[in-house]
């Protein structure tokens, strides 16, 4: 993630830009590690020290659940970046040459309480920055805690609307775009092209928006293995065949095996798996007992979650039933996980 952000800053500084906007999810948690915060500040300062204004509206991942919790984005002020990370929208006017740019920042925490948002009448150009899903956007990236944007929020006469949350570069309308993500965050995004957007506003017409791809860590979803009738040796050979000719070095890799009989995974060649883990940035071998993987791939674009405790208990039970977790470990894992979830939902600091 930090390397991806550095590459974005490198690319931005190669261009003649007047303003940098981040539409949320700078961090993936409310309490990011110290080295992550420092990395963000170092790279952001490379931009702000050149007197280029930098503005960010917090996303759902970094917004505190409690209003009394300090947001990590507050540190952005140390390097002269402006962040809206609370539960109220913020406005400012930035100078881009001789043009006054009005920027309205609606962070994740303010989305629910914001209806129609109007631009600044005294500004020459107006930009709205917010984080959430636009109405009728079909996506498989549903997350707990995400926000749906009110249709009225996007109806104001803004020259451009910078949208965050959806990880694909996407045109919602001619003046409203998702810039996409700078990294791939799951195998549902294996075909995504990470990057950022360069927007030009001139002459009062529609903006010109260019998606600029950046180099990202490779992500490879290998062809599935149908393991019907295979013993441990047969499954090992299937894994070997899928990985033999693939360029896996330094990549994030997933290989799924379906219709796997109980007990077979424990006999897979460990030396082969260790070698794959060594070569890859991450190698994930997913074992499934289901016989028809196409049904899983054809899942609808919506998700329904029950209470977190019940979802976590079902998660542990399913993996124990498939033989992926031993009984003693599963019981301890379930107990500790429930404790972590209880603390997270209550807003208590971790031990």
Secondary structure, 3 states (H helix, E strand, C coil): CHHHHHHHHHHHHCCCCCEEEECCCCCCCCCCCHHHHHHHHHHHHHHHCCCCEEEEECCCCCCCCCCCCCCHHHHHHHHCCEEECCCCCEEEEEEECCEEEEEEEECHHHHCCCCCCCCCCCCCEEEEEEECECCCCCCCCCCCCCCECCHHHHCCCCCEEEEECCCCCEEEECCEEECCCCCCCCHHHCCCCCEEEEEECCCCCCCEEEEEECCCCCEEECCCEECCCCCHHHHHHHHHHHHCCCCCCCCEEEEEEECCCCCCHHHCCHHHHHHHHHHCCEEEEEECCCCCHHHHHCCCCCCCCCCHHHHHHHHHHHHHHCCCCCHHHHHHHHHHHHHHHHHHHHCCCCC
